[in-house]
Amino acid sequence: MSGPRFSEHGRRRSVRLIRAATVVAVLGGLTLTPTEAGAQPYPIYGAIRVEYDEAGGVTFFGVALNPESDAARGGRWQEFERDSSIYWHPLVSDGHANQIGGAIRAKWAELGWENGALRYPTTRELPTRKPGRFNHFEGGTIHWSRATGAHNTWGAIRDKWATLSWEDGKLGFPATDEFHAKNNGAGQHFEGGSIYWSADTGARVISGAIRDIWASQNWENGRYGYPISDEYDYNGGRAQDFQGGRIEWYPPR
């Protein structure tokens, strides 16, 4: 699954050219930027204001760079000085608005903003237990870490990864976006392995030495095809079943 890319939101990129610091307040002979003075060149109100205040207010966001504006399917959005936006839709998150910013927002923009496959954010940006950040969306999740950058997960691959404790599990953070694989399948690489999905086999995890052997045989395009099981214990070693056979691994004796 690959999210569509849209150009209709070029208006949002132009907002970032606004220099909110040109609006100043003079207090006691000191010239302060809007952030320092607390002045807002554009009003912030309603659900967006609630999220603005709850997520850190002017200290976190800086000032608004545009008036609250229309978003897809009856939503609203507003952008702020410190590389963040807040998005709201009445049918998402019980009507609560959600912040999104930085590298995660850049990835979401690449996938078409709220018009793309991920649709609206359903959480604000949150910390992971390992050093990193994430936002959940209606259609998936974007995770970021310093080592891997920002990558989206969705569908059956995301569901499989979730069963393995997300980034806290053996796979760690996603290292790529989901990509197309043989026969309309999909794959995604993670720090600690990969997940591959096809309609015939479902989503399967592959890692370690077995993954290395499978990769050396041209992944799903080779004689083994897709994995049809996860890795399991086998005669004192490990094994995994594939459409075209089984790969076994044994520790050195």
Buried (B, 14 or more C-beta within 10 A) or exposed (E): BEBEEBEEBEEBEEBEEBEBBEBBEEEEEEEBBBBBBEBBBBEBEBBBBBBBEEBBEBEBBBBBBBEBBEBBEEBBBBBBBBBBBBBBBEEBBEEBBBBBBBBBBBBBBBBBBBBBBBBBBBBBBEEBEBEBBBBBBBBBBBBBBEEBBBBBBBBBBBBBBEEBEBBEBEBBBBBBBBEEBBEEBBBBBBBBBBBBBBEEBBBBBBBBBBBEBBEEBEBBEBEBBBBBBBBEEBEEEBBBBBBBEEBBBEEEE
